[in-house]
Amino acid sequence: MRLSLLVSSLLLTVALQAENIDDTLSGFDDDMPTQTESVSANDIQDGFDEGDESVPHLMKSEEDEESYFTDFSGKITQEGAIAYNDDRPQNVFGSLRQSLFLYYEHKFENNIKVKINARAFYDPMYDTSTSADFYPAEVAELNSEVELFEAYVEGTIIENLDARLGRQVIVWGKSDTIRITDVLNPIDNRRPGYQDLESLYLPKTMLKFDYQYDDNWRITPIVTLEQRFTKDPPYGSVYNPLSPDESYSDRLASGEPIYSFDQESYNDPTFALSVAGEFEGWDITFYAARLYQDRGYIPVEALDRNVLHYTIEHTKTNMLGAAFNIVENEWLFKAELAYFSDLTYTSTQDKSLARTDMLLGFEYNGFSDTTLSYDYSIRHFMEDDLRLNVPFENILAQNTYQQAFRISSSFLREKLNANYLISLYGKKLDEGGYQRAWIDYDVADAINTQFGLIDYFGGSELFDLVEDQVVVFMDVSYSF
């Protein structure tokens, strides 16, 4: 916690001096060439924001703009992370991942827009001399992956009615850190704390309609055609509470069981609806959805020491919610509320559970080139429900609290960005969490580097595994 307070104090001090530093150093950039646009982490999310038609490209001639092939762009990234993990095979190197992101977007003369993203990564850490000590599930999940990411077509059907069909991300809610009403897309949580939420979304195949009613209201019905679930840390990973202490080779030699898990697949469609109103200085959105519960369960009858492979099942839940924003000078205040029914966490429940989630937060932009934000959330199970479902007494808490504080500052005409995020659980902030401090710097046109550290706090089954671990990471990316 002393490290947390020290980092927080340093970053806050730097942020408050941002304006003076920029004024002092502004002359150094007077002769610098204008920076062209390149693919950044935020560019991956361009299609996620409604009405955002921006396409990340380097500068092109007018002749090139007329060619379909000039609508391709991409990014190559080399990551590196160092972490202490006792005697685990992940010790020293936490990641050596190399990744490729390809991006294509084109808008035809009839205003039909096509967008296709694909990404792939390879981590040679899992092919080193200690590869025999990694569990197969971790190797399968984190050694390499190739995925078609976003892939959709969209256009106008009639006046005021647009449609989008294909793999896409639809973000609900107002918070950038804590998910309350943001329930449509799962996330990639295989490396907790490494990235911001905006970089973690996993797309689903969906059909989305947007109907603009008057000047203020937008009605958005959604049909989900592909069911996917959050990717959690695999068995054997340092972030999985079920992972054994010994290496795979040692456990294999001892004859101890080695488990594996799969998600049940579902093909039936699910439905959602949002109704958004935007007014001067404030906006409000209402949500409703019938969808598969992201957190699944293992049927109790399958829990047997002789069974090594388990299938995680999911049931459907109902969700009703709302999100609200209001702007007052340099302040942005936000609130979210969601009610879930038909929740299932084990096959032995006496009845389904209900839960109410709430978030309050704010952002402050009163400092030059600096943003402060704070979110507070609580997830509340109905007390009678928990009492009737005895198996949950040691599994689910009636109230789960989470708080997140973030500070971001930009310098040198936004070439250098300093960021700090701390997220803690528990009413007294004593149930685990993490803090991350990092710097983004545009070295040159199309070349970006990032450097930072992640520190974890104990207090829960998951975070106790890594409370002594500090991850130092760095990556360099080239956009084309």
C-alpha positions as CSV (number, residue, x, y, z in Angstrom):
1,M,0.0,0.0,0.0
2,R,2.9,2.3,0.6
3,L,4.0,1.7,-3.0
4,S,0.4,2.5,-4.1
5,L,0.4,5.8,-2.2
6,L,3.8,6.8,-3.5
7,V,3.0,6.2,-7.1
8,S,-0.4,7.9,-6.7
9,S,1.3,11.0,-5.1
10,L,4.0,11.2,-7.8
11,L,1.5,10.9,-10.7
12,L,-0.9,13.5,-9.1
13,T,2.0,15.9,-8.6
14,V,3.1,15.4,-12.2
15,A,-0.5,15.9,-13.5
16,L,-0.9,19.2,-11.6
17,Q,2.3,20.5,-13.1
18,A,1.3,19.4,-16.7
19,E,0.5,22.9,-17.9
20,N,3.7,24.4,-16.7
21,I,5.8,21.6,-18.2
22,D,4.1,21.8,-21.6
23,D,4.6,25.6,-21.7
24,T,8.3,25.1,-20.9
25,L,8.9,22.3,-23.4
26,S,6.5,23.5,-26.2
27,G,9.4,25.2,-28.1
28,F,11.1,21.8,-28.5
29,D,8.4,20.7,-30.8
30,D,8.1,23.8,-33.0
31,D,10.2,22.3,-35.8
32,M,8.9,18.8,-35.5
33,P,7.0,17.4,-38.6
34,T,3.3,16.9,-38.2
35,Q,2.5,13.5,-36.9
36,T,0.4,11.4,-39.2
37,E,-2.3,9.1,-37.9
38,S,-1.5,5.5,-37.0
39,V,-3.2,2.5,-35.5
40,S,-3.2,2.7,-31.7
41,A,-5.0,0.7,-29.0
42,N,-7.9,3.1,-29.2
43,D,-8.1,2.6,-33.0
44,I,-9.2,-1.0,-32.4
45,Q,-12.3,0.4,-30.7
46,D,-13.2,2.9,-33.5
47,G,-16.0,0.8,-34.7
48,F,-17.3,0.4,-31.2
49,D,-18.4,4.0,-30.7
50,E,-21.7,4.9,-32.3
51,G,-21.3,7.5,-35.1
52,D,-17.5,7.2,-35.2
53,E,-16.4,7.0,-38.9
54,S,-12.7,7.5,-38.4
55,V,-10.3,5.1,-40.1
56,P,-6.7,4.8,-38.9
57,H,-4.3,5.4,-41.9
58,L,-1.0,6.9,-42.7
59,M,-1.1,9.8,-45.1
60,K,-2.2,8.8,-48.6
61,S,-2.5,10.6,-52.0
62,E,-5.9,11.3,-53.6
63,E,-5.2,8.6,-56.2
64,D,-4.6,6.0,-53.4
65,E,-7.9,6.9,-51.8
66,E,-9.7,5.7,-54.8
67,S,-8.2,2.2,-54.5
68,Y,-9.8,-0.4,-52.2
69,F,-6.4,-1.7,-51.3
70,T,-5.3,1.5,-49.6
71,D,-8.0,0.9,-47.0
72,F,-5.7,-1.7,-45.4
73,S,-3.7,-0.8,-42.3
74,G,-2.3,-2.6,-39.3
75,K,0.1,-2.8,-36.4
76,I,2.9,-5.0,-35.3
77,T,3.8,-5.2,-31.6
78,Q,6.6,-6.8,-29.6
79,E,5.7,-7.2,-25.9
80,G,7.8,-8.1,-22.9
81,A,7.0,-8.6,-19.3
82,I,9.1,-9.7,-16.3
83,A,7.5,-11.0,-13.1
84,Y,8.6,-13.0,-10.0
85,N,6.5,-16.2,-9.6
86,D,8.4,-18.3,-7.0
87,D,9.3,-21.7,-8.6
88,R,6.7,-21.6,-11.3
89,P,7.8,-21.9,-15.0
90,Q,6.4,-18.4,-15.5
91,N,9.2,-17.0,-13.3
92,V,11.2,-14.0,-14.7
93,F,9.4,-13.9,-18.1
94,G,5.7,-13.2,-17.8
95,S,5.3,-12.6,-21.6
96,L,7.3,-12.3,-24.8
97,R,4.3,-12.0,-27.0
98,Q,4.5,-10.8,-30.6
99,S,1.3,-9.7,-32.1
100,L,-0.1,-8.6,-35.5
101,F,-3.3,-6.6,-36.0
102,L,-4.7,-6.1,-39.5
103,Y,-7.5,-3.6,-40.3
104,Y,-9.6,-3.0,-43.4
105,E,-12.5,-0.5,-43.7
106,H,-14.1,0.8,-46.8
107,K,-17.2,2.9,-47.4
108,F,-18.8,2.5,-50.8
109,E,-20.6,5.2,-52.9
110,N,-24.0,3.9,-51.7
111,N,-22.8,4.5,-48.1
112,I,-22.5,0.8,-47.3
113,K,-19.6,0.3,-45.0
114,V,-17.5,-2.8,-44.6
115,K,-15.1,-3.3,-41.7
116,I,-12.8,-6.4,-41.1
117,N,-10.2,-6.8,-38.4
118,A,-8.0,-9.8,-37.7
119,R,-5.4,-10.3,-35.1
120,A,-2.8,-13.0,-34.2
121,F,-0.2,-13.4,-31.5
122,Y,2.7,-15.8,-30.7
123,D,4.5,-16.0,-27.4
124,P,7.9,-17.9,-27.7
125,M,8.0,-18.1,-23.9
126,Y,6.1,-21.3,-24.2
127,D,8.6,-22.9,-26.6
128,T,11.7,-22.4,-24.3
129,S,13.6,-25.1,-22.5
130,T,11.1,-25.0,-19.6
131,S,8.1,-25.6,-21.9
132,A,7.6,-29.1,-20.4
133,D,6.7,-27.4,-17.1
134,F,3.8,-25.5,-18.5
135,Y,0.3,-27.0,-18.2
136,P,-1.3,-27.9,-21.6
137,A,-4.3,-25.6,-21.0
138,E,-2.1,-22.5,-20.6
139,V,0.0,-23.4,-23.6
140,A,-3.1,-23.8,-25.7
141,E,-4.5,-20.5,-24.6
142,L,-1.5,-18.3,-24.5
143,N,1.2,-19.7,-26.8
144,S,-0.5,-18.6,-30.1
145,E,-3.8,-17.5,-31.4
146,V,-5.3,-16.3,-34.7
147,E,-8.7,-14.7,-34.7
148,L,-11.1,-12.9,-37.0
149,F,-12.0,-10.0,-34.8
150,E,-14.6,-7.5,-36.1
151,A,-16.1,-8.3,-39.4
152,Y,-19.4,-6.6,-40.4
153,V,-21.3,-4.7,-43.0
154,E,-23.5,-1.7,-42.2
155,G,-25.7,0.7,-44.1
156,T,-29.0,2.6,-44.2
157,I,-32.2,0.7,-44.9
158,I,-34.6,3.6,-44.9
159,E,-34.4,7.1,-43.6
160,N,-33.4,7.2,-39.9
161,L,-33.0,3.4,-39.8
162,D,-29.5,1.8,-40.0
163,A,-28.4,-1.8,-39.7
164,R,-25.2,-3.6,-38.9
165,L,-24.6,-7.3,-39.4
166,G,-21.5,-9.3,-38.4
167,R,-19.0,-9.7,-35.6
168,Q,-18.9,-6.5,-33.6
169,V,-18.6,-5.0,-30.1
170,I,-21.5,-3.0,-28.6
171,V,-20.6,-1.2,-25.4
172,W,-23.3,-0.4,-22.9
173,G,-22.9,1.8,-19.9
174,K,-20.7,4.8,-18.9
175,S,-17.8,3.5,-16.9
176,D,-14.4,2.8,-18.5
177,T,-13.3,0.4,-15.8
178,I,-16.2,-1.3,-14.0
179,R,-18.9,-3.2,-15.9
180,I,-22.4,-2.8,-14.6
181,T,-24.8,-2.5,-17.6
182,D,-22.0,-3.5,-20.1
183,V,-23.2,-7.1,-20.6
184,L,-23.4,-7.8,-24.3
185,N,-19.8,-8.7,-25.1
186,P,-17.4,-10.9,-23.1
187,I,-13.8,-9.9,-22.4
188,D,-10.4,-11.5,-22.6
189,N,-9.4,-11.7,-18.9
190,R,-6.6,-14.3,-19.3
191,R,-4.0,-11.8,-18.0
192,P,-5.8,-9.7,-15.3
193,G,-4.6,-6.1,-14.9
194,Y,-2.5,-6.0,-18.1
195,Q,-4.8,-3.9,-20.2
196,D,-7.7,-1.4,-20.0
197,L,-11.2,-2.6,-20.5
198,E,-11.5,-1.0,-24.0
199,S,-8.7,-3.4,-25.3
200,L,-10.3,-6.5,-23.8
201,Y,-13.6,-6.8,-25.6
202,L,-14.4,-10.0,-27.6
203,P,-16.7,-9.5,-30.5
204,K,-19.9,-11.5,-31.2
205,T,-21.9,-11.9,-34.4
206,M,-24.9,-9.7,-33.9
207,L,-27.6,-8.0,-36.0
208,K,-28.1,-4.4,-34.7
209,F,-30.7,-1.9,-35.9
210,D,-30.5,1.9,-35.1
211,Y,-33.6,3.9,-35.4
212,Q,-33.3,7.7,-34.9
213,Y,-36.5,9.1,-33.4
214,D,-36.8,12.9,-33.5
215,D,-33.5,14.6,-32.7
216,N,-33.0,13.2,-29.3
217,W,-33.9,9.5,-29.1
218,R,-32.3,6.4,-30.6
219,I,-33.8,3.0,-30.4
220,T,-31.5,0.0,-30.9
221,P,-32.8,-3.6,-31.1
222,I,-30.1,-6.3,-31.1
223,V,-30.1,-10.0,-31.9
224,T,-27.0,-11.9,-30.8
225,L,-26.3,-14.8,-33.2
226,E,-23.0,-16.1,-31.7
227,Q,-22.7,-17.0,-28.1
228,R,-19.2,-16.4,-26.5
229,F,-18.1,-16.1,-22.9
230,T,-15.3,-14.3,-21.1
231,K,-11.9,-16.0,-21.4
232,D,-10.6,-16.5,-17.9
233,P,-7.0,-17.5,-16.9
234,P,-6.4,-21.1,-18.0
235,Y,-5.7,-24.0,-15.6
236,G,-2.0,-23.9,-14.8
237,S,-1.8,-20.1,-15.1
238,V,-0.5,-18.1,-12.1
239,Y,-3.9,-16.2,-12.2
240,N,-6.1,-19.3,-11.9
241,P,-7.0,-20.2,-8.3
242,L,-7.3,-23.9,-9.2
243,S,-3.7,-24.1,-10.5
244,P,-1.5,-26.5,-8.6
245,D,1.7,-25.2,-7.0
246,E,4.0,-27.7,-8.7
247,S,4.9,-27.6,-12.4
248,Y,3.2,-29.8,-15.0
249,S,6.1,-32.2,-15.3
250,D,6.3,-32.7,-11.5
251,R,2.5,-33.2,-11.2
252,L,2.5,-35.6,-14.1
253,A,5.4,-37.6,-12.5
254,S,3.5,-37.8,-9.2
255,G,0.4,-39.2,-10.7
256,E,-1.8,-36.4,-9.4
257,P,-4.9,-35.5,-11.5
258,I,-4.6,-32.8,-14.2
259,Y,-7.9,-31.1,-15.0
260,S,-9.2,-29.3,-18.1
261,F,-12.2,-27.2,-18.8
262,D,-14.4,-26.3,-21.8
263,Q,-17.3,-24.0,-22.3
264,E,-20.6,-25.5,-23.4
265,S,-21.6,-24.2,-26.8
266,Y,-25.0,-22.6,-27.6
267,N,-26.5,-21.7,-31.0
268,D,-29.8,-20.2,-30.2
269,P,-30.1,-16.4,-30.6
270,T,-30.6,-13.9,-27.7
271,F,-32.1,-10.5,-27.7
272,A,-31.4,-7.0,-26.3
273,L,-32.7,-3.5,-26.6
274,S,-31.4,0.0,-25.7
275,V,-33.3,3.3,-25.8
276,A,-31.0,6.3,-25.6
277,G,-31.9,10.0,-25.2
278,E,-29.3,12.8,-25.7
279,F,-30.0,16.3,-24.5
280,E,-28.1,19.5,-23.8
281,G,-25.7,18.7,-20.9
282,W,-27.0,15.2,-20.1
283,D,-28.0,11.9,-21.6
284,I,-29.8,8.7,-20.4
285,T,-30.0,5.2,-21.7
286,F,-32.4,2.3,-20.8
287,Y,-31.4,-1.3,-21.4
288,A,-33.2,-4.7,-21.5
289,A,-31.7,-8.1,-22.4
290,R,-32.4,-11.8,-22.3
291,L,-28.9,-13.3,-22.6
292,Y,-26.7,-16.2,-21.4
293,Q,-25.1,-15.6,-18.1
294,D,-21.4,-14.9,-18.7
295,R,-20.2,-16.7,-15.5
296,G,-21.0,-20.4,-15.8
297,Y,-21.0,-23.4,-13.4
298,I,-19.9,-27.0,-13.3
299,P,-22.7,-29.4,-12.7
300,V,-22.3,-30.9,-9.2
301,E,-23.0,-34.4,-10.4
302,A,-19.8,-34.1,-12.6
303,L,-17.6,-33.3,-9.6
304,D,-15.6,-36.5,-9.3
305,R,-11.9,-37.0,-8.7
306,N,-11.9,-39.6,-11.5
307,V,-13.2,-37.0,-14.0
308,L,-10.5,-34.9,-15.5
309,H,-12.4,-32.9,-18.1
310,Y,-15.3,-30.7,-17.2
311,T,-17.7,-28.7,-19.3
312,I,-18.9,-25.3,-17.9
313,E,-22.6,-24.7,-18.5
314,H,-24.5,-21.4,-18.7
315,T,-28.1,-20.5,-18.2
316,K,-30.1,-17.5,-19.4
317,T,-30.6,-14.4,-17.3
318,N,-32.8,-11.3,-17.6
319,M,-31.3,-7.9,-17.3
320,L,-33.0,-4.5,-16.9
321,G,-30.8,-1.4,-16.5
322,A,-30.2,2.3,-17.1
323,A,-27.2,4.6,-17.4
324,F,-27.0,8.4,-16.9
325,N,-24.5,11.1,-17.6
326,I,-24.6,14.8,-16.8
327,V,-22.0,17.5,-17.6
328,E,-21.4,20.4,-15.2
329,N,-18.5,22.7,-16.2
330,E,-15.4,20.5,-15.8
331,W,-17.3,17.7,-14.1
332,L,-18.9,14.7,-15.7
333,F,-21.1,12.7,-13.3
334,K,-22.3,9.2,-14.2
335,A,-24.5,6.5,-12.8
336,E,-25.5,3.0,-13.7
337,L,-28.1,0.6,-12.4
338,A,-28.8,-3.0,-13.4
339,Y,-31.2,-5.7,-12.1
340,F,-30.5,-9.4,-13.0
341,S,-32.9,-12.3,-12.4
342,D,-32.7,-16.1,-13.1
343,L,-29.0,-16.2,-12.1
344,T,-27.6,-19.7,-11.6
345,Y,-24.3,-20.6,-10.1
346,T,-24.7,-24.3,-9.4
347,S,-27.0,-27.1,-10.4
348,T,-28.0,-27.6,-6.7
349,Q,-29.7,-24.2,-6.3
350,D,-33.2,-24.3,-4.7
351,K,-34.2,-21.5,-7.0
352,S,-32.6,-18.9,-9.3
353,L,-31.0,-15.8,-7.7
354,A,-31.6,-12.1,-8.3
355,R,-28.9,-9.3,-8.0
356,T,-28.9,-5.6,-8.2
357,D,-25.7,-3.8,-9.4
358,M,-25.1,0.0,-9.0
359,L,-22.3,2.4,-9.9
360,L,-21.7,6.0,-9.2
361,G,-18.7,7.9,-10.6
362,F,-17.3,11.2,-11.9
363,E,-14.6,12.6,-14.2
364,Y,-12.9,15.9,-13.7
365,N,-11.1,17.8,-16.5
366,G,-10.3,21.0,-14.7
367,F,-6.5,20.5,-15.0
368,S,-4.7,21.2,-18.3
369,D,-4.4,18.0,-20.4
370,T,-5.3,15.9,-17.3
371,T,-8.3,13.8,-16.5
372,L,-9.2,12.3,-13.1
373,S,-11.9,9.7,-12.7
374,Y,-13.4,7.7,-9.9
375,D,-16.0,4.8,-9.9
376,Y,-17.7,3.1,-7.0
377,S,-19.8,0.0,-7.4
378,I,-21.8,-2.5,-5.3
379,R,-23.3,-5.8,-6.4
380,H,-26.1,-6.9,-4.0
381,F,-27.8,-10.3,-3.8
382,M,-31.2,-10.5,-2.2
383,E,-30.6,-11.8,1.4
384,D,-33.5,-14.3,1.3
385,D,-32.2,-15.8,-1.9
386,L,-28.8,-16.5,-0.3
387,R,-30.3,-18.0,2.8
388,L,-32.4,-20.4,0.8
389,N,-29.4,-21.5,-1.3
390,V,-27.2,-23.0,1.4
391,P,-24.3,-24.0,-1.0
392,F,-23.6,-20.3,-1.6
393,E,-22.8,-19.4,2.0
394,N,-19.1,-19.8,1.4
395,I,-19.2,-18.9,-2.3
396,L,-21.1,-15.7,-2.8
397,A,-21.0,-12.6,-0.7
398,Q,-24.3,-10.7,-0.3
399,N,-22.5,-7.5,-1.2
400,T,-19.4,-7.1,-3.5
401,Y,-17.7,-3.7,-3.6
402,Q,-15.3,-2.4,-6.2
403,Q,-13.7,1.0,-6.5
404,A,-11.4,2.4,-9.2
405,F,-9.4,5.6,-9.5
406,R,-7.7,6.8,-12.6
407,I,-5.5,9.7,-13.6
408,S,-4.3,10.4,-17.2
409,S,-2.1,13.3,-18.3
410,S,-0.6,14.2,-21.7
411,F,2.5,16.2,-22.4
412,L,4.6,17.3,-25.4
413,R,1.5,18.0,-27.5
414,E,0.1,14.5,-26.7
415,K,3.2,12.7,-27.7
416,L,3.7,11.5,-24.1
417,N,0.9,10.2,-22.0
418,A,1.2,9.2,-18.3
419,N,-1.5,7.0,-16.7
420,Y,-2.3,5.5,-13.3
421,L,-5.1,3.1,-12.4
422,I,-5.9,1.5,-9.1
423,S,-8.8,-1.0,-8.7
424,L,-9.6,-2.5,-5.3
425,Y,-12.4,-4.8,-4.0
426,G,-14.1,-4.9,-0.6
427,K,-16.0,-2.4,1.5
428,K,-12.7,-1.6,3.3
429,L,-10.6,-2.0,0.2
430,D,-9.1,-5.2,1.7
431,E,-10.3,-7.9,-0.7
432,G,-7.7,-7.7,-3.4
433,G,-7.0,-5.7,-6.4
434,Y,-4.2,-4.2,-8.5
435,Q,-2.6,-0.9,-9.5
436,R,-1.0,-0.2,-12.8
437,A,1.2,2.8,-13.8
438,W,2.3,3.2,-17.4
439,I,3.6,5.7,-20.0
440,D,2.8,5.8,-23.7
441,Y,5.3,7.7,-25.9
442,D,5.1,8.3,-29.7
443,V,8.8,7.8,-30.6
444,A,8.2,8.8,-34.3
445,D,5.5,8.6,-36.9
446,A,3.9,5.2,-36.6
447,I,6.2,4.0,-33.8
448,N,4.9,3.9,-30.3
449,T,6.4,2.5,-27.1
450,Q,4.8,1.7,-23.7
451,F,6.4,1.1,-20.4
452,G,4.9,0.4,-17.0
453,L,4.3,-1.9,-14.0
454,I,1.5,-3.8,-12.3
455,D,1.3,-4.4,-8.6
456,Y,-1.3,-6.8,-7.0
457,F,-2.8,-6.7,-3.6
458,G,-3.9,-9.8,-1.6
459,G,-7.2,-10.3,0.1
460,S,-9.1,-12.9,-2.0
461,E,-8.4,-16.3,-3.3
462,L,-7.3,-15.0,-6.7
463,F,-5.3,-12.0,-5.6
464,D,-3.5,-13.9,-2.8
465,L,-1.8,-16.0,-5.5
466,V,-0.1,-13.0,-7.0
467,E,0.1,-10.4,-4.1
468,D,3.9,-10.7,-4.0
469,Q,4.2,-10.3,-7.8
470,V,5.2,-7.0,-9.5
471,V,5.0,-7.1,-13.3
472,V,7.3,-4.8,-15.3
473,F,6.2,-4.6,-18.9
474,M,7.3,-2.8,-22.1
475,D,6.1,-3.0,-25.7
476,V,7.0,-1.4,-29.0
477,S,4.6,-1.2,-31.9
478,Y,4.8,-0.1,-35.5
479,S,1.7,1.0,-37.4
480,F,1.5,0.8,-41.2
